[in-house]
Amino acid sequence: MNILKTPNQEELYRLLFQLPPQFEEASCFIQREKLTAEDVTRVGIQYAENCFLDYGDSLTDDAWENTSRVNCEKKYTIQSAYLYEITEFLLRYGLEPNAVYDSEYGSYNIMEGILFIDHEYIAADTMRLLMEHGADPNLPIDGETVFERVDF
């Protein structure tokens, strides 16, 4: 799935989807290129959707341990560890929590991508952050709401 439509969206995504994300460079880029709310929202959705690729049989116990927020001395080793910070950053630049964009595979919203994050505190903290900024868990996406898709 790729919902990035412009070279500027691709570049912002590149700056953020690395370890660690390049927040200062990304901030300068957003301001210099005058990225829109749609630009940063599409990047946020793409980031959240791709975070589930972090997981699998190949993820070591050490990588899981390194994602702990209480273990600040260690460097994060997986992308989803930065999801909360990326979302917070993009919200400052206009990320729209209720925006829904279509792709060849269906419709996407940032909340939907968060549902696939295996680290519960990352998903829960990020969802709370989005809701504090107006995200609606009853937003219909392809006939279902985010709340209906949550696997309790």
Secondary structure as a PSIPRED ss2 file (coil, helix, strand):
# PSIPRED VFORMAT (PSIPRED V4.0)

   1 M C   1.000  0.000  0.000
   2 N C   1.000  0.000  0.000
   3 I C   1.000  0.000  0.000
   4 L C   1.000  0.000  0.000
   5 K C   1.000  0.000  0.000
   6 T C   1.000  0.000  0.000
   7 P H   0.000  1.000  0.000
   8 N H   0.000  1.000  0.000
   9 Q H   0.000  1.000  0.000
  10 E H   0.000  1.000  0.000
  11 E H   0.000  1.000  0.000
  12 L H   0.000  1.000  0.000
  13 Y H   0.000  1.000  0.000
  14 R H   0.000  1.000  0.000
  15 L H   0.000  1.000  0.000
  16 L H   0.000  1.000  0.000
  17 F C   1.000  0.000  0.000
  18 Q C   1.000  0.000  0.000
  19 L C   1.000  0.000  0.000
  20 P C   1.000  0.000  0.000
  21 P C   1.000  0.000  0.000
  22 Q C   1.000  0.000  0.000
  23 F H   0.000  1.000  0.000
  24 E H   0.000  1.000  0.000
  25 E H   0.000  1.000  0.000
  26 A H   0.000  1.000  0.000
  27 S H   0.000  1.000  0.000
  28 C H   0.000  1.000  0.000
  29 F H   0.000  1.000  0.000
  30 I H   0.000  1.000  0.000
  31 Q H   0.000  1.000  0.000
  32 R H   0.000  1.000  0.000
  33 E H   0.000  1.000  0.000
  34 K C   1.000  0.000  0.000
  35 L C   1.000  0.000  0.000
  36 T C   1.000  0.000  0.000
  37 A H   0.000  1.000  0.000
  38 E H   0.000  1.000  0.000
  39 D H   0.000  1.000  0.000
  40 V H   0.000  1.000  0.000
  41 T H   0.000  1.000  0.000
  42 R H   0.000  1.000  0.000
  43 V H   0.000  1.000  0.000
  44 G H   0.000  1.000  0.000
  45 I H   0.000  1.000  0.000
  46 Q H   0.000  1.000  0.000
  47 Y H   0.000  1.000  0.000
  48 A H   0.000  1.000  0.000
  49 E H   0.000  1.000  0.000
  50 N H   0.000  1.000  0.000
  51 C H   0.000  1.000  0.000
  52 F H   0.000  1.000  0.000
  53 L H   0.000  1.000  0.000
  54 D H   0.000  1.000  0.000
  55 Y C   1.000  0.000  0.000
  56 G C   1.000  0.000  0.000
  57 D C   1.000  0.000  0.000
  58 S C   1.000  0.000  0.000
  59 L C   1.000  0.000  0.000
  60 T C   1.000  0.000  0.000
  61 D H   0.000  1.000  0.000
  62 D H   0.000  1.000  0.000
  63 A H   0.000  1.000  0.000
  64 W H   0.000  1.000  0.000
  65 E H   0.000  1.000  0.000
  66 N H   0.000  1.000  0.000
  67 T C   1.000  0.000  0.000
  68 S C   1.000  0.000  0.000
  69 R C   1.000  0.000  0.000
  70 V C   1.000  0.000  0.000
  71 N C   1.000  0.000  0.000
  72 C C   1.000  0.000  0.000
  73 E C   1.000  0.000  0.000
  74 K C   1.000  0.000  0.000
  75 K C   1.000  0.000  0.000
  76 Y C   1.000  0.000  0.000
  77 T C   1.000  0.000  0.000
  78 I C   1.000  0.000  0.000
  79 Q H   0.000  1.000  0.000
  80 S H   0.000  1.000  0.000
  81 A H   0.000  1.000  0.000
  82 Y H   0.000  1.000  0.000
  83 L H   0.000  1.000  0.000
  84 Y H   0.000  1.000  0.000
  85 E H   0.000  1.000  0.000
  86 I H   0.000  1.000  0.000
  87 T H   0.000  1.000  0.000
  88 E H   0.000  1.000  0.000
  89 F H   0.000  1.000  0.000
  90 L H   0.000  1.000  0.000
  91 L H   0.000  1.000  0.000
  92 R H   0.000  1.000  0.000
  93 Y C   1.000  0.000  0.000
  94 G C   1.000  0.000  0.000
  95 L C   1.000  0.000  0.000
  96 E C   1.000  0.000  0.000
  97 P C   1.000  0.000  0.000
  98 N C   1.000  0.000  0.000
  99 A C   1.000  0.000  0.000
 100 V C   1.000  0.000  0.000
 101 Y E   0.000  0.000  1.000
 102 D E   0.000  0.000  1.000
 103 S E   0.000  0.000  1.000
 104 E C   1.000  0.000  0.000
 105 Y C   1.000  0.000  0.000
 106 G E   0.000  0.000  1.000
 107 S E   0.000  0.000  1.000
 108 Y E   0.000  0.000  1.000
 109 N C   1.000  0.000  0.000
 110 I H   0.000  1.000  0.000
 111 M H   0.000  1.000  0.000
 112 E H   0.000  1.000  0.000
 113 G H   0.000  1.000  0.000
 114 I H   0.000  1.000  0.000
 115 L C   1.000  0.000  0.000
 116 F C   1.000  0.000  0.000
 117 I C   1.000  0.000  0.000
 118 D C   1.000  0.000  0.000
 119 H C   1.000  0.000  0.000
 120 E H   0.000  1.000  0.000
 121 Y H   0.000  1.000  0.000
 122 I H   0.000  1.000  0.000
 123 A H   0.000  1.000  0.000
 124 A H   0.000  1.000  0.000
 125 D H   0.000  1.000  0.000
 126 T H   0.000  1.000  0.000
 127 M H   0.000  1.000  0.000
 128 R H   0.000  1.000  0.000
 129 L H   0.000  1.000  0.000
 130 L H   0.000  1.000  0.000
 131 M H   0.000  1.000  0.000
 132 E H   0.000  1.000  0.000
 133 H C   1.000  0.000  0.000
 134 G C   1.000  0.000  0.000
 135 A C   1.000  0.000  0.000
 136 D C   1.000  0.000  0.000
 137 P C   1.000  0.000  0.000
 138 N C   1.000  0.000  0.000
 139 L C   1.000  0.000  0.000
 140 P E   0.000  0.000  1.000
 141 I E   0.000  0.000  1.000
 142 D C   1.000  0.000  0.000
 143 G C   1.000  0.000  0.000
 144 E E   0.000  0.000  1.000
 145 T E   0.000  0.000  1.000
 146 V H   0.000  1.000  0.000
 147 F H   0.000  1.000  0.000
 148 E H   0.000  1.000  0.000
 149 R H   0.000  1.000  0.000
 150 V C   1.000  0.000  0.000
 151 D C   1.000  0.000  0.000
 152 F C   1.000  0.000  0.000
